[in-house]
Amino acid sequence: MPYVSRSNEGKIVAVSDQVIAGCSEAIDQTDEELNEFISEVASEKLTIDSARFIQSDLEFIRVMEDLINVLIDKNIICFTDLPNIAQQKVSHRRSIRQALNQRIDLLDDDDDFMI
């Protein structure tokens, strides 16, 4: 049987599968309020995990860009070896990065900062 803790307003704020400090009110596991709370928590967790995954993707994209550049610079692959769509995307990212670096150079004379 689940046990809940409630806020001063009477809303469920925590759930436990056993009586612990602060979670001592027994509640039926089919209770609508309990199920709504669990759904909200699961949704928030999914949103947080999704955001972390998206952030990881963004960071990994930079790794892939750097890897492609290293492989091309070392003549391991030729830019033209990439499929056309990949060439377009790499070129587009390079132009965006170059424009950003130029803006940063205008704003900051410190050459240690690069995107």
N, CA, C and O atoms as a GROMACS GRO file, in nm:
protein
  460
    1MET      N    1   0.084  -0.117   0.000
    1MET     CA    2   0.000   0.000   0.000
    1MET      C    3   0.089   0.124   0.000
    1MET      O    4   0.185   0.130   0.076
    2PRO      N    5   0.058   0.223  -0.085
    2PRO     CA    6   0.137   0.346  -0.086
    2PRO      C    7   0.099   0.439   0.030
    2PRO      O    8  -0.012   0.439   0.081
    3TYR      N    9   0.198   0.519   0.067
    3TYR     CA   10   0.180   0.620   0.170
    3TYR      C   11   0.223   0.754   0.110
    3TYR      O   12   0.320   0.761   0.035
    4VAL      N   13   0.150   0.859   0.146
    4VAL     CA   14   0.179   0.989   0.087
    4VAL      C   15   0.209   1.093   0.191
    4VAL      O   16   0.174   1.079   0.309
    5SER      N   17   0.274   1.198   0.146
    5SER     CA   18   0.295   1.319   0.224
    5SER      C   19   0.224   1.430   0.148
    5SER      O   20   0.224   1.432   0.025
    6ARG      N   21   0.165   1.522   0.221
    6ARG     CA   22   0.089   1.629   0.158
    6ARG      C   23   0.147   1.765   0.197
    6ARG      O   24   0.207   1.782   0.303
    7SER      N   25   0.126   1.861   0.107
    7SER     CA   26   0.166   1.999   0.135
    7SER      C   27   0.064   2.062   0.229
    7SER      O   28  -0.037   2.000   0.262
    8ASN      N   29   0.090   2.184   0.271
    8ASN     CA   30  -0.005   2.257   0.355
    8ASN      C   31  -0.139   2.277   0.285
    8ASN      O   32  -0.243   2.292   0.349
    9GLU      N   33  -0.134   2.278   0.152
    9GLU     CA   34  -0.257   2.295   0.073
    9GLU      C   35  -0.330   2.163   0.052
    9GLU      O   36  -0.438   2.160  -0.008
   10GLY      N   37  -0.273   2.053   0.100
   10GLY     CA   38  -0.337   1.923   0.088
   10GLY      C   39  -0.301   1.846  -0.038
   10GLY      O   40  -0.358   1.740  -0.062
   11LYS      N   41  -0.208   1.896  -0.117
   11LYS     CA   42  -0.166   1.827  -0.239
   11LYS      C   43  -0.058   1.724  -0.206
   11LYS      O   44   0.026   1.746  -0.119
   12ILE      N   45  -0.062   1.612  -0.277
   12ILE     CA   46   0.041   1.510  -0.260
   12ILE      C   47   0.174   1.565  -0.309
   12ILE      O   48   0.183   1.620  -0.419
   13VAL      N   49   0.277   1.550  -0.225
   13VAL     CA   50   0.410   1.598  -0.262
   13VAL      C   51   0.515   1.487  -0.259
   13VAL      O   52   0.626   1.505  -0.308
   14ALA      N   53   0.480   1.372  -0.200
   14ALA     CA   54   0.573   1.260  -0.195
   14ALA      C   55   0.496   1.130  -0.175
   14ALA      O   56   0.387   1.129  -0.117
   15VAL      N   57   0.554   1.022  -0.225
   15VAL     CA   58   0.493   0.889  -0.213
   15VAL      C   59   0.601   0.791  -0.170
   15VAL      O   60   0.716   0.800  -0.213
   16SER      N   61   0.561   0.697  -0.085
   16SER     CA   62   0.653   0.592  -0.041
   16SER      C   63   0.576   0.460  -0.038
   16SER      O   64   0.454   0.459  -0.022
   17ASP      N   65   0.648   0.351  -0.054
   17ASP     CA   66   0.582   0.221  -0.046
   17ASP      C   67   0.578   0.169   0.097
   17ASP      O   68   0.528   0.060   0.123
   18GLN      N   69   0.632   0.249   0.190
   18GLN     CA   70   0.627   0.214   0.333
   18GLN      C   71   0.616   0.341   0.415
   18GLN      O   72   0.643   0.451   0.367
   19VAL      N   73   0.576   0.325   0.538
   19VAL     CA   74   0.566   0.441   0.627
   19VAL      C   75   0.706   0.490   0.659
   19VAL      O   76   0.790   0.416   0.710
   20ILE      N   77   0.730   0.616   0.626
   20ILE     CA   78   0.856   0.681   0.662
   20ILE      C   79   0.822   0.819   0.716
   20ILE      O   80   0.707   0.863   0.708
   21ALA      N   81   0.920   0.886   0.772
   21ALA     CA   82   0.896   1.020   0.827
   21ALA      C   83   0.836   1.109   0.720
   21ALA      O   84   0.894   1.129   0.614
   22GLY      N   85   0.720   1.162   0.749
   22GLY     CA   86   0.654   1.252   0.656
   22GLY      C   87   0.559   1.183   0.559
   22GLY      O   88   0.471   1.249   0.504
   23CYS      N   89   0.574   1.054   0.537
   23CYS     CA   90   0.485   0.978   0.448
   23CYS      C   91   0.415   0.871   0.531
   23CYS      O   92   0.460   0.757   0.538
   24SER      N   93   0.306   0.910   0.593
   24SER     CA   94   0.239   0.814   0.680
   24SER      C   95   0.091   0.796   0.647
   24SER      O   96   0.024   0.710   0.706
   25GLU      N   97   0.040   0.875   0.554
   25GLU     CA   98  -0.101   0.864   0.517
   25GLU      C   99  -0.118   0.753   0.413
   25GLU      O  100  -0.070   0.764   0.300
   26ALA      N  101  -0.187   0.647   0.452
   26ALA     CA  102  -0.214   0.539   0.359
   26ALA      C  103  -0.313   0.587   0.254
   26ALA      O  104  -0.406   0.663   0.284
   27ILE      N  105  -0.292   0.543   0.132
   27ILE     CA  106  -0.380   0.582   0.022
   27ILE      C  107  -0.396   0.464  -0.072
   27ILE      O  108  -0.302   0.388  -0.094
   28ASP      N  109  -0.513   0.449  -0.127
   28ASP     CA  110  -0.540   0.339  -0.220
   28ASP      C  111  -0.460   0.362  -0.348
   28ASP      O  112  -0.456   0.474  -0.400
   29GLN      N  113  -0.398   0.258  -0.398
   29GLN     CA  114  -0.314   0.273  -0.517
   29GLN      C  115  -0.393   0.310  -0.642
   29GLN      O  116  -0.334   0.350  -0.742
   30THR      N  117  -0.524   0.296  -0.637
   30THR     CA  118  -0.606   0.336  -0.751
   30THR      C  119  -0.660   0.478  -0.736
   30THR      O  120  -0.736   0.525  -0.821
   31ASP      N  121  -0.622   0.547  -0.629
   31ASP     CA  122  -0.669   0.683  -0.605
   31ASP      C  123  -0.630   0.773  -0.721
   31ASP      O  124  -0.514   0.774  -0.764
   32GLU      N  125  -0.727   0.850  -0.772
   32GLU     CA  126  -0.705   0.936  -0.889
   32GLU      C  127  -0.597   1.041  -0.863
   32GLU      O  128  -0.513   1.066  -0.949
   33GLU      N  129  -0.600   1.103  -0.744
   33GLU     CA  130  -0.500   1.205  -0.711
   33GLU      C  131  -0.359   1.146  -0.708
   33GLU      O  132  -0.264   1.208  -0.755
   34LEU      N  133  -0.348   1.026  -0.652
   34LEU     CA  134  -0.219   0.958  -0.649
   34LEU      C  135  -0.169   0.931  -0.790
   34LEU      O  136  -0.053   0.957  -0.822
   35ASN      N  137  -0.256   0.880  -0.874
   35ASN     CA  138  -0.217   0.848  -1.011
   35ASN      C  139  -0.180   0.974  -1.090
   35ASN      O  140  -0.090   0.970  -1.174
   36GLU      N  141  -0.249   1.086  -1.064
   36GLU     CA  142  -0.214   1.212  -1.129
   36GLU      C  143  -0.076   1.258  -1.084
   36GLU      O  144   0.005   1.304  -1.165
   37PHE      N  145  -0.049   1.246  -0.953
   37PHE     CA  146   0.082   1.285  -0.900
   37PHE      C  147   0.192   1.201  -0.965
   37PHE      O  148   0.294   1.255  -1.009
   38ILE      N  149   0.172   1.070  -0.970
   38ILE     CA  150   0.271   0.981  -1.029
   38ILE      C  151   0.292   1.015  -1.177
   38ILE      O  152   0.405   1.014  -1.224
   39SER      N  153   0.185   1.044  -1.248
   39SER     CA  154   0.196   1.082  -1.390
   39SER      C  155   0.275   1.211  -1.408
   39SER      O  156   0.358   1.222  -1.497
   40GLU      N  157   0.248   1.310  -1.320
   40GLU     CA  158   0.320   1.437  -1.328
   40GLU      C  159   0.469   1.416  -1.302
   40GLU      O  160   0.553   1.471  -1.373
   41VAL      N  161   0.501   1.338  -1.200
   41VAL     CA  162   0.641   1.313  -1.166
   41VAL      C  163   0.710   1.240  -1.282
   41VAL      O  164   0.823   1.273  -1.319
   42ALA      N  165   0.642   1.141  -1.338
   42ALA     CA  166   0.700   1.066  -1.450
   42ALA      C  167   0.720   1.157  -1.571
   42ALA      O  168   0.821   1.148  -1.640
   43SER      N  169   0.624   1.245  -1.595
   43SER     CA  170   0.633   1.338  -1.708
   43SER      C  171   0.750   1.435  -1.688
   43SER      O  172   0.825   1.461  -1.781
   44GLU      N  173   0.764   1.488  -1.566
   44GLU     CA  174   0.875   1.578  -1.536
   44GLU      C  175   1.009   1.506  -1.553
   44GLU      O  176   1.103   1.561  -1.609
   45LYS      N  177   1.016   1.383  -1.505
   45LYS     CA  178   1.139   1.304  -1.517
   45LYS      C  179   1.172   1.282  -1.663
   45LYS      O  180   1.287   1.294  -1.704
   46LEU      N  181   1.070   1.248  -1.743
   46LEU     CA  182   1.090   1.226  -1.886
   46LEU      C  183   1.139   1.354  -1.952
   46LEU      O  184   1.228   1.350  -2.038
   47THR      N  185   1.080   1.467  -1.914
   47THR     CA  186   1.120   1.595  -1.971
   47THR      C  187   1.264   1.627  -1.935
   47THR      O  188   1.341   1.671  -2.021
   48ILE      N  189   1.303   1.606  -1.811
   48ILE     CA  190   1.441   1.630  -1.767
   48ILE      C  191   1.536   1.537  -1.840
   48ILE      O  192   1.640   1.582  -1.889
   49ASP      N  193   1.502   1.408  -1.850
   49ASP     CA  194   1.587   1.313  -1.920
   49ASP      C  195   1.597   1.348  -2.068
   49ASP      O  196   1.704   1.336  -2.127
   50SER      N  197   1.486   1.391  -2.128
   50SER     CA  198   1.487   1.430  -2.269
   50SER      C  199   1.577   1.551  -2.290
   50SER      O  200   1.654   1.557  -2.386
   51ALA      N  201   1.568   1.647  -2.200
   51ALA     CA  202   1.653   1.766  -2.210
   51ALA      C  203   1.800   1.728  -2.198
   51ALA      O  204   1.884   1.782  -2.270
   52ARG      N  205   1.831   1.638  -2.107
   52ARG     CA  206   1.970   1.592  -2.092
   52ARG      C  207   2.018   1.523  -2.219
   52ARG      O  208   2.132   1.540  -2.262
   53PHE      N  209   1.929   1.443  -2.279
   53PHE     CA  210   1.965   1.372  -2.400
   53PHE      C  211   1.988   1.469  -2.515
   53PHE      O  212   2.081   1.453  -2.593
   54ILE      N  213   1.902   1.570  -2.525
   54ILE     CA  214   1.917   1.670  -2.630
   54ILE      C  215   2.048   1.747  -2.610
   54ILE      O  216   2.120   1.773  -2.706
   55GLN      N  217   2.079   1.784  -2.485
   55GLN     CA  218   2.205   1.853  -2.457
   55GLN      C  219   2.323   1.764  -2.495
   55GLN      O  220   2.421   1.812  -2.551
   56SER      N  221   2.313   1.637  -2.464
   56SER     CA  222   2.419   1.543  -2.501
   56SER      C  223   2.434   1.537  -2.653
   56SER      O  224   2.546   1.532  -2.704
   57ASP      N  225   2.322   1.536  -2.724
   57ASP     CA  226   2.327   1.536  -2.871
   57ASP      C  227   2.399   1.660  -2.923
   57ASP      O  228   2.483   1.651  -3.013
   58LEU      N  229   2.367   1.776  -2.866
   58LEU     CA  230   2.430   1.899  -2.910
   58LEU      C  231   2.581   1.896  -2.887
   58LEU      O  232   2.658   1.939  -2.972
   59GLU      N  233   2.622   1.844  -2.773
   59GLU     CA  234   2.764   1.832  -2.744
   59GLU      C  235   2.830   1.732  -2.836
   59GLU      O  236   2.943   1.751  -2.879
   60PHE      N  237   2.759   1.623  -2.866
   60PHE     CA  238   2.815   1.519  -2.951
   60PHE      C  239   2.827   1.568  -3.095
   60PHE      O  240   2.918   1.526  -3.167
   61ILE      N  241   2.737   1.655  -3.138
   61ILE     CA  242   2.747   1.710  -3.273
   61ILE      C  243   2.880   1.779  -3.291
   61ILE      O  244   2.944   1.766  -3.395
   62ARG      N  245   2.923   1.853  -3.189
   62ARG     CA  246   3.052   1.922  -3.197
   62ARG      C  247   3.166   1.821  -3.208
   62ARG      O  248   3.262   1.844  -3.282
   63VAL      N  249   3.156   1.711  -3.137
   63VAL     CA  250   3.257   1.606  -3.145
   63VAL      C  251   3.262   1.551  -3.288
   63VAL      O  252   3.370   1.531  -3.344
   64MET      N  253   3.145   1.529  -3.346
   64MET     CA  254   3.140   1.476  -3.483
   64MET      C  255   3.198   1.576  -3.582
   64MET      O  256   3.270   1.537  -3.674
   65GLU      N  257   3.168   1.703  -3.564
   65GLU     CA  258   3.226   1.806  -3.651
   65GLU      C  259   3.379   1.802  -3.644
   65GLU      O  260   3.448   1.801  -3.746
   66ASP      N  261   3.429   1.799  -3.521
   66ASP     CA  262   3.574   1.795  -3.504
   66ASP      C  263   3.634   1.669  -3.564
   66ASP      O  264   3.740   1.674  -3.627
   67LEU      N  265   3.568   1.556  -3.547
   67LEU     CA  266   3.616   1.430  -3.603
   67LEU      C  267   3.621   1.436  -3.755
   67LEU      O  268   3.720   1.395  -3.816
   68ILE      N  269   3.516   1.488  -3.816
   68ILE     CA  270   3.513   1.500  -3.962
   68ILE      C  271   3.628   1.589  -4.009
   68ILE      O  272   3.697   1.557  -4.105
   69ASN      N  273   3.648   1.701  -3.940
   69ASN     CA  274   3.756   1.792  -3.978
   69ASN      C  275   3.894   1.727  -3.964
   69ASN      O  276   3.980   1.745  -4.051
   70VAL      N  277   3.915   1.652  -3.858
   70VAL     CA  278   4.043   1.582  -3.840
   70VAL      C  279   4.065   1.480  -3.951
   70VAL      O  280   4.173   1.472  -4.008
   71LEU      N  281   3.961   1.402  -3.980
   71LEU     CA  282   3.974   1.301  -4.086
   71LEU      C  283   4.004   1.365  -4.222
   71LEU      O  284   4.083   1.312  -4.300
   72ILE      N  285   3.942   1.479  -4.250
   72ILE     CA  286   3.968   1.548  -4.376
   72ILE      C  287   4.108   1.610  -4.374
   72ILE      O  288   4.182   1.598  -4.472
   73ASP      N  289   4.145   1.675  -4.264
   73ASP     CA  290   4.277   1.738  -4.254
   73ASP      C  291   4.390   1.637  -4.268
   73ASP      O  292   4.495   1.669  -4.323
   74LYS      N  293   4.370   1.516  -4.218
   74LYS     CA  294   4.473   1.412  -4.225
   74LYS      C  295   4.463   1.329  -4.354
   74LYS      O  296   4.533   1.229  -4.370
   75ASN      N  297   4.377   1.373  -4.445
   75ASN     CA  298   4.356   1.306  -4.574
   75ASN      C  299   4.316   1.160  -4.558
   75ASN      O  300   4.348   1.076  -4.642
   76ILE      N  301   4.245   1.131  -4.451
   76ILE     CA  302   4.192   0.996  -4.432
   76ILE      C  303   4.066   0.979  -4.515
   76ILE      O  304   4.039   0.873  -4.571
   77ILE      N  305   3.987   1.088  -4.520
   77ILE     CA  306   3.873   1.092  -4.610
   77ILE      C  307   3.878   1.225  -4.685
   77ILE      O  308   3.940   1.321  -4.639
   78CYS      N  309   3.814   1.228  -4.797
   78CYS     CA  310   3.798   1.354  -4.871
   78CYS      C  311   3.659   1.406  -4.844
   78CYS      O  312   3.564   1.330  -4.824
   79PHE      N  313   3.648   1.538  -4.843
   79PHE     CA  314   3.518   1.599  -4.821
   79PHE      C  315   3.416   1.544  -4.922
   79PHE      O  316   3.300   1.523  -4.888
   80THR      N  317   3.461   1.521  -5.043
   80THR     CA  318   3.372   1.471  -5.149
   80THR      C  319   3.333   1.324  -5.129
   80THR      O  320   3.245   1.273  -5.198
   81ASP      N  321   3.399   1.254  -5.035
   81ASP     CA  322   3.360   1.117  -5.002
   81ASP      C  323   3.227   1.114  -4.926
   81ASP      O  324   3.156   1.013  -4.926
   82LEU      N  325   3.195   1.226  -4.862
   82LEU     CA  326   3.070   1.234  -4.787
   82LEU      C  327   2.952   1.242  -4.884
   82LEU      O  328   2.966   1.299  -4.992
   83PRO      N  329   2.838   1.186  -4.847
   83PRO     CA  330   2.719   1.202  -4.931
   83PRO      C  331   2.686   1.351  -4.948
   83PRO      O  332   2.721   1.433  -4.862
   84ASN      N  333   2.620   1.385  -5.057
   84ASN     CA  334   2.590   1.526  -5.086
   84ASN      C  335   2.520   1.596  -4.970
   84ASN      O  336   2.556   1.708  -4.935
   85ILE      N  337   2.422   1.531  -4.912
   85ILE     CA  338   2.348   1.595  -4.802
   85ILE      C  339   2.440   1.621  -4.683
   85ILE      O  340   2.427   1.723  -4.615
   86ALA      N  341   2.533   1.528  -4.658
   86ALA     CA  342   2.629   1.547  -4.548
   86ALA      C  343   2.724   1.662  -4.581
   86ALA      O  344   2.758   1.742  -4.494
   87GLN      N  345   2.767   1.672  -4.705
   87GLN     CA  346   2.853   1.783  -4.747
   87GLN      C  347   2.782   1.916  -4.724
   87GLN      O  348   2.842   2.012  -4.674
   88GLN      N  349   2.656   1.922  -4.760
   88GLN     CA  350   2.578   2.045  -4.743
   88GLN      C  351   2.569   2.082  -4.595
   88GLN      O  352   2.586   2.198  -4.558
   89LYS      N  353   2.542   1.982  -4.512
   89LYS     CA  354   2.527   2.009  -4.369
   89LYS      C  355   2.660   2.052  -4.307
   89LYS      O  356   2.664   2.144  -4.226
   90VAL      N  357   2.768   1.985  -4.344
   90VAL     CA  358   2.900   2.021  -4.292
   90VAL      C  359   2.936   2.163  -4.337
   90VAL      O  360   2.984   2.243  -4.257
   91SER      N  361   2.912   2.194  -4.463
   91SER     CA  362   2.941   2.329  -4.515
   91SER      C  363   2.858   2.433  -4.443
   91SER      O  364   2.907   2.540  -4.408
   92HIS      N  365   2.732   2.402  -4.421
   92HIS     CA  366   2.644   2.496  -4.352
   92HIS      C  367   2.692   2.520  -4.209
   92HIS      O  368   2.698   2.635  -4.164
   93ARG      N  369   2.728   2.415  -4.138
   93ARG     CA  370   2.777   2.429  -4.000
   93ARG      C  371   2.908   2.509  -3.998
   93ARG      O  372   2.929   2.593  -3.911
   94ARG      N  373   2.996   2.482  -4.097
   94ARG     CA  374   3.122   2.556  -4.102
   94ARG      C  375   3.097   2.706  -4.123
   94ARG      O  376   3.162   2.789  -4.060
   95SER      N  377   3.002   2.739  -4.210
   95SER     CA  378   2.975   2.880  -4.236
   95SER      C  379   2.914   2.946  -4.113
   95SER      O  380   2.946   3.061  -4.083
   96ILE      N  381   2.827   2.876  -4.041
   96ILE     CA  382   2.770   2.931  -3.919
   96ILE      C  383   2.878   2.952  -3.814
   96ILE      O  384   2.884   3.057  -3.749
   97ARG      N  385   2.964   2.853  -3.797
   97ARG     CA  386   3.071   2.862  -3.697
   97ARG      C  387   3.168   2.975  -3.732
   97ARG      O  388   3.213   3.048  -3.644
   98GLN      N  389   3.199   2.989  -3.861
   98GLN     CA  390   3.289   3.095  -3.905
   98GLN      C  391   3.228   3.232  -3.876
   98GLN      O  392   3.297   3.322  -3.828
   99ALA      N  393   3.099   3.248  -3.904
   99ALA     CA  394   3.031   3.375  -3.877
   99ALA      C  395   3.030   3.404  -3.727
   99ALA      O  396   3.053   3.518  -3.686
  100LEU      N  397   3.005   3.303  -3.645
  100LEU     CA  398   3.006   3.323  -3.499
  100LEU      C  399   3.144   3.361  -3.450
  100LEU      O  400   3.158   3.450  -3.365
  101ASN      N  401   3.247   3.295  -3.502
  101ASN     CA  402   3.383   3.327  -3.460
  101ASN      C  403   3.421   3.469  -3.500
  101ASN      O  404   3.491   3.538  -3.426
  102GLN      N  405   3.374   3.514  -3.617
  102GLN     CA  406   3.402   3.652  -3.659
  102GLN      C  407   3.333   3.751  -3.567
  102GLN      O  408   3.392   3.854  -3.533
  103ARG      N  409   3.210   3.722  -3.526
  103ARG     CA  410   3.140   3.811  -3.434
  103ARG      C  411   3.211   3.818  -3.300
  103ARG      O  412   3.223   3.925  -3.240
  104ILE      N  413   3.257   3.702  -3.254
  104ILE     CA  414   3.327   3.699  -3.125
  104ILE      C  415   3.458   3.777  -3.135
  104ILE      O  416   3.495   3.848  -3.042
  105ASP      N  417   3.527   3.764  -3.249
  105ASP     CA  418   3.651   3.839  -3.267
  105ASP      C  419   3.625   3.989  -3.262
  105ASP      O  420   3.709   4.065  -3.212
  106LEU      N  421   3.511   4.032  -3.313
  106LEU     CA  422   3.477   4.174  -3.309
  106LEU      C  423   3.446   4.220  -3.168
  106LEU      O  424   3.476   4.333  -3.130
  107LEU      N  425   3.385   4.131  -3.089
  107LEU     CA  426   3.346   4.166  -2.953
  107LEU      C  427   3.458   4.150  -2.853
  107LEU      O  428   3.464   4.222  -2.753
  108ASP      N  429   3.548   4.055  -2.880
  108ASP     CA  430   3.650   4.019  -2.782
  108ASP      C  431   3.784   4.006  -2.853
  108ASP      O  432   3.798   3.924  -2.944
  109ASP      N  433   3.879   4.083  -2.812
  109ASP     CA  434   4.012   4.077  -2.874
  109ASP      C  435   4.093   3.958  -2.826
  109ASP      O  436   4.201   3.933  -2.878
  110ASP      N  437   4.041   3.884  -2.727
  110ASP     CA  438   4.112   3.771  -2.669
  110ASP      C  439   4.101   3.652  -2.762
  110ASP      O  440   3.991   3.601  -2.783
  111ASP      N  441   4.212   3.605  -2.819
  111ASP     CA  442   4.210   3.494  -2.915
  111ASP      C  443   4.192   3.358  -2.851
  111ASP      O  444   4.182   3.258  -2.923
  112ASP      N  445   4.186   3.350  -2.719
  112ASP     CA  446   4.172   3.221  -2.652
  112ASP      C  447   4.031   3.166  -2.660
  112ASP      O  448   4.010   3.048  -2.631
  113PHE      N  449   3.934   3.245  -2.699
  113PHE     CA  450   3.794   3.203  -2.698
  113PHE      C  451   3.750   3.170  -2.840
  113PHE      O  452   3.753   3.254  -2.929
  114MET      N  453   3.709   3.045  -2.859
  114MET     CA  454   3.658   3.001  -2.990
  114MET      C  455   3.535   2.915  -2.968
  114MET      O  456   3.520   2.850  -2.864
  115ILE      N  457   3.449   2.915  -3.066
  115ILE     CA  458   3.331   2.830  -3.061
  115ILE      C  459   3.358   2.704  -3.137
  115ILE      O  460   3.272   2.617  -3.146
   0.00000   0.00000   0.00000
